[in-house]
């Protein structure tokens, strides 16, 4: 489990279940480039292993993921030229200029990798606890099934804090529903795990102290299904949603995401590809706590 820097990888139950764990709890499991590259390697490793039937994606610490790393020292070192720059910054558009570079880098490391994990040839389960914010949703949504601890909450604040229309893998309308998506993106509010369960986004809700054990037991049930049947079930559902337009919609919204970046880059004369406080958003570093989406308390008066 020490072969990676930002994640861990292990197999249990004679290798039939692989568990990949995000391992930056001190950074709220924010996704730096090193983590994303290692995560892709781990998913492909599980896919290549014929013994593995189910993959669990989990996270160390109190929260699943706060989203993309927006400015830690580690992130800045990976991004900028120098001895600690990540190798991925020199390929896949990293040496191009302006919006072209940003678009290609995000296409490879934020969008296509998430889509690749969604189509992994194994059944995948996201095991989430605490906060699941912004790009944390992307990781979770790439999995076939989601189980959550009773303290799990979900939100995408990039609209209210960065002036963006959502994250790169824009599955929100498919997961939240169209109107709930508009509400959550326009307000930056959150929903709890019970509302997520009611929406059908979360399959199971477990007590926090039972999350690991109950998720493993859930995975064992699925691992007992013949592999050919499990894969065909996954493929049938994925092909159905693709026929409904899922992947085409993702491609279209990724393009809108890049247009959104370009708007802010143009306005700031190339300084930033997201909105700034003077543009009317809350500075993400000083933003107030995310609040739950309020349910209506208005009642019709009786005659």
Phi, psi and omega in degrees: 000002182257007184282348177247157180267323189247353178222172168234158180221131177210159172238148179227173179054055179059031174085004183280339180236125175258139178237120177252129184237126170295133190227053171234055184300330180293340178250023180057031181052036173295145189268097171277170184298320180301320178297315183294321179293317178294323179297318177297317178300319182291318177298316180293328176296315178294322180296322183285340184275108183294344178284332183284131178249326183225142177242127175256128174255120185225186183212143176282151175090196188273343181230155181286300177194136178273001179110203179289144173293121186258357181167023176292164177301322179295316178299314182296321178294321178294327189276317189273153176302141180150179184295337181260005180297136181290142183301331182291346179281353182252005179224178175050046177089357184297334180262002175281186187239156170053220186296332179299316180296313181299315181300313182293319179295315180290326178299315182285313194258347176247321188264300185294325178294320179296318178295323178297319180290326176300325183262013179306143182278030174223159174281133183239144180231127172269127179249104191242150177214155177063218184281136171230097189243143171049244183295345171298327176297321181301313180299314181295316183291340178290344183272154181291323182226151179231128172241143185229147171287160182296343180263008183286138175225152188229134179200152171234109186258011186291337177290313185277339184249340181234356181069027182252156185277004182136176181282173190294323177265088192273075179265004186310308182298332180282332184264318181265335192096153187300309185288323177295324177300313180300316180300309186292323180285326181283337181254332188076012180284170182244162167239151180270177186293332181287321175292322177298323176295317180296328178284347182089005180284325180252134183274322184220148175238125183236152171303148184305316184284354178248002187302310183298311183293317182290324177295318179297319178295320176300316179296324179296321177300316182288325179294341180280348178286138178307137187300321180296319179294316181299316181294320180292325175298312179300313184294322179297316180291315180297319179293326177297312180292328175294320176297329177284351175110010185305301185292321176297321177295319178300315179299315180297317183287331174297320177297319176297322177301317180291323175299320177299314176302314184297324178302310182289326176296319178295316183295324181268010180057040175086003182285316182219146179260016174225168181290153177248164180307325179293348176272357176105010177256164176277132176301121185300334180283341181237018185290146176291166179301148175289137183249154179294146173297130185277131174277148183296136175246008181284131180239146175286135180287137178283151180291000000 
